[in-house]
Amino acid sequence: MTNVITPNGPMPSRSTLSVPKALRRAWLWWAILLAAPFLFLQWLIWRLATGDAGHSHADAEKWFVAAMAYLVVVLPVSFFWRGRLFKDYWLGRPVEPRRYIFATISVGLAMALGGIFSLIGCLVTGSFMPNLIPALLALLLFALHWPTGRAMVKPVGHVNDPQIYEEPR
């Protein structure tokens, strides 16, 4: 039998994640998920300006309805999922960093995929309208939900106390 003695107590787990490191990762993911649809939009503008895309204006409304239906269904579900992951915050405790990153990526991925899906509709139909509207809506909403890390470090009290409660981001 082997006994292991560590000089300064138990060794820290490599899986622990500090709050600053988690916030840096959340910002990195936020930037990547924002840049991907934006770069796709830039490429799409170039592609449609040169006239290389297919032209099927009859399907434009179908793509628009599908993109809006995606946003109407998936965005509330992603915010609900983030709320479930931020349950500790609602109870007045800080959220652990891994849950914070997962929740941030979940919402960001839902919005980015909605924007990309809508931009694919622009590419397939060969026109910007009406499919650019859901894409811009999703990207604008995503750009406004930057990670602050507040839920990891600032427990502001119980959800039933409106004096000190703040919505986490």
N, C-alpha and C positions, 0 to 999 in steps of 0.2 A: 504494500500500500504506500502511496506517495502523498506526502503532505506538502502543499505549496504555500509558502509564506510570502506575501507581498509587503514591501516596506511601508507603504502608505495606505494600507487598507485594501479593499477590493479594487480590482482593476476596472476602469470605466469601460462600458460596452462601446464598441465601435459604431453601433447603430444609433447612439444618441446624437441628436442634431441640435446645435445651438440655435437660438433665436436669430442672431444676425446672419448666420449661414443659411437658415431657412428663408429668411427674407431675401437674401441675395438670389437664392434658387427660384423663389417665387417671381422676382423681378426678371430673371433670365427667361423663365417660361413665359411670362407675360409678354416680353419683348419678342420672343420667337413666334408666339401665337398671334401677335399683332402684325409682325413683319411678313409672315407667310401670305396671308390674304392681300396685304398691301402690295407686295411684289407681284403676286398673281394679277392684281388689278392693273398694275403698270404694264405688265406683259400683255394683258388683254386689250388695253387701250391701244398699244402698238399694233397688235394683231388685227384688231377691227379697223384701225386707221389705214392699214395697207390692203384691206379687203380680202384677207386670206381665210376668213372664217366662213362656215356654212351659213346658209340663209334659209331659215324655216320660221318665218314670223308667225305661222299658225300655232306653233307650240309655245310661243312666248308666254301666253296666259297660263298654260298648264304648268310651266316651270315656275312662274310667279306664284301661283296658288300653292304648289308643292313647297316652295321655299318659305312662304308665309305660314303654311301649316306646320312646317318643321319648327319655325321660331315660336309659334304659338304653343306648341306642345312641349318642345324640348327645353326652352329657356325657363319656364316655370318649374319644370321638373329638376333642372340643374340647380336653381336657387333653393328649392326645397331640399335637395340633397346636401347642398352647402349648409343649410340650416341644421340638418341632422348631424353633420360632421362638427358643427360649431355648438353642439349642445352644451358643452362645458361653459362656453361664453354666456349662453342664456342663463346659466345657473350661477354666474358670478365668478367663474374660475377661468384662468387662461387656457387657451387651446394649445395642445401639444404641437410642436413644429411640423411633424410629419403629417398630421391631420390637416393643418393649415395649408401646406403645399398641395396635398391631394384635393382639397376643396377648391383651392384657387385654380388648379389645372382643370378640374371638372367643369367649372363654369366657363373658363376661358376656351376650353376645347369645344364646348357646345356652341358658343358664339362664333368661334373661328370656322367651325365646320358649316354652320349656317351661312356665313358669308361666302365661303368657298363654293358651297353648293349653288348659291344664287349666282355667283360669277360664272360657274360652269354653264348655267342656264343662259347667260349672256353669250358665252362662246358658242354654244350649240345653236342658238337661235340667230346669231349674227347681229344682234342689236342690244343696246344697253337697256332700253326701257321695255318693260317695266321691271326687269330682273335686277337692275342696279339698286332699286329702292330697298329691298330686304338686305342686300349685301351691305349697303351703307348704314342701314339701321343696326345691323349686328355689329359691324366694326366700330361704329360710334359708341354703342352701348358698352362694348368691350373696352374701348379706350378710356371710358369714364370709370371703369372698375379696376383701377390699378391697385396693386397690393400695398397695404400700409403696415401690416404686421400688428395692428392694434389688438386684434383678437388674441394674439399670443402673449402680449405683455401687459395689457391694460384691462384687467377685469373691472368692468364699470358697474357691476351690481346686477340685481335680478331684473328680469324682463318686465316684471310688474311694477317697477319703480321708475316712472318716467322722468324723474328729476335727474337721474344720473345715467340713464341708459343711452347707448349709442349703437347704431347699426354697424356691425363689423364688416371690414373689407379686407 
